[in-house]
């Protein structure tokens, strides 16, 4: 999981939900994610790659950070509802877990 994902989770759960979480509760959830997932650091190299990816692949900078973190750490799949299901960018495939074509099998291999 990218650091970017943690910050987006906190922002989404405290601002964008119909019934937002209290900041304290969202912080507890972020803490649980940190404890249960391998969290990938943002580095200067990832920021530079995210900027390149943003320009070349028409990604937002924020989505570029997630893509670059995955690409540069050898993570083959990104789960998101914000990209076309099955889109492949330089070694990273986007999977939408809400898409009817979503298959968990590649993630378990």
N, C-alpha and C positions, 0 to 999 in steps of 0.2 A: 504494500500500500504506500502510495506517495504521501509525503507531508501535505501536498496540495489537497489530497482527498480528505485529510483530517480537517483542514481549515474550511473546506467547502461543506463538509458534513456539519460542522458547528454552525456555520452561517445559515445553512438551509434549515436546520432544525430549530434555530432560534428566531428566524425571520420569515421563512417562506412557507412553513406548514400552516394549514388552516387553524390549527391549535398549536402554536409554537411551544417548544420546551422552554422551561425556565433556564437561564444561563447556567446555573449550578448543575441542573440535571444534564444538560448537554455536555458540560465539562466532564461530568462523571462518565458519560457514554464515550467521549473521546478518550478518556483514560483507559476504559475497558478495551477499546480498539487498539490503543498503543500496547497494552499488555498482551493482547491475543494475536496480533499481526506483526509481521516483519515490516517495519516502516523504513522506506527509502528516503535518505537525506537529499535535500536539494543542494547541488554544488554549482560552482561557477560554470563548469562544463555543461551541466544539464540546462542551466539558464540560457547559455549560448545556443545549444541545440534546440531548445524550445523556441527561441526567437527565429532561428532558421526554419524550423518546422512550421511555425506560425505563418511566415512569409510564403514558403513554398507550397504548403498544403492547405492554406486558408483556414487555419485553426485559430481560435482565440488564444491569446498568450496563456491563459489559465489552462485551457485544454492542452496546449502545447507543452506545458510543464508536466502534465500527467503523461502524455505520450513520450516525451523525452526521458522521463524517469524510467518508464517501462523499457523503452528501446535500449537505453544505456546500461540497464541492469539485467538485460536478457529476459524480461518478462514478456511472454508471447501474447497475452490477452489483457485487454482492458474492458471491464464491465461498466457500461454506461448506457443511459437512455438518450444521451445527447449526440450520438453519432450513428451513422447508418450501420445497421447490423451487418456484420461480415466485412466491413471496410478494412482493407489491409494497407498499412503505411510502414514501409521500411522495417518489416519484421514484427510489427505489432498489429494484431487483429482486434477490432472492436466488436464486442458482443453485447447486445441489449437483452438483459434478462427478462424483459417484459415482452419481447418479440415472440410470436408463436413458433418461430423457427429455432429459438434458443435451445441448445443442447448442452447439458452439463458435462457430458463425457469428455470433451477435449480438456476441460479444466482438471479432470481427475487423472489424466494420463501423465 
